[in-house]
Amino acid sequence: MEDYIIVVNRIEELQSIQDRQELERIFDKARRTIIGGMDVILVRENRNGQQEKFDTLSNEQDFEEYRKRVFRLI
C-alpha cells in the first residue's frame, strides 16, 4: 500500500455540490490507507496543475478530525 493523496480543491468542489457519496468514497479509501500504516497527504493544486503539499495525516484521530470538518460544511 502507498500514501493516499487528497486534492483539497476536489474536496471543496464536492462540498459545494453536496456530493456526499463521492466524499464518502474518498474518505473510506483514506481511512483504509491510514489503518494500513500509510499516510494521507493533503495537497492543493494550483492553476498550472502543480500540487503543493500542506499537511499529512498519519493517525486515525487526526484523520477523523479532518473528516468531521469536511462533512460539517455540507
Secondary structure in CASP SS format (residue, H / E / C, confidence):
PFRMAT SS
TARGET T0000
AUTHOR 0000-0000-0000
METHOD secondary structure of the structure
MODEL  1
M C 1.00
E C 1.00
D C 1.00
Y E 1.00
I E 1.00
I E 1.00
V E 1.00
V H 1.00
N H 1.00
R H 1.00
I H 1.00
E H 1.00
E H 1.00
L H 1.00
Q H 1.00
S H 1.00
I C 1.00
Q C 1.00
D C 1.00
R H 1.00
Q H 1.00
E H 1.00
L H 1.00
E H 1.00
R H 1.00
I H 1.00
F H 1.00
D H 1.00
K H 1.00
A H 1.00
R H 1.00
R H 1.00
T H 1.00
I H 1.00
I H 1.00
G C 1.00
G C 1.00
M C 1.00
D C 1.00
V E 1.00
I E 1.00
L E 1.00
V E 1.00
R E 1.00
E E 1.00
N C 1.00
R C 1.00
N C 1.00
G C 1.00
Q C 1.00
Q E 1.00
E E 1.00
K E 1.00
F E 1.00
D E 1.00
T E 1.00
L E 1.00
S C 1.00
N C 1.00
E H 1.00
Q H 1.00
D H 1.00
F H 1.00
E H 1.00
E H 1.00
Y H 1.00
R H 1.00
K H 1.00
R H 1.00
V H 1.00
F H 1.00
R H 1.00
L C 1.00
I C 1.00
END
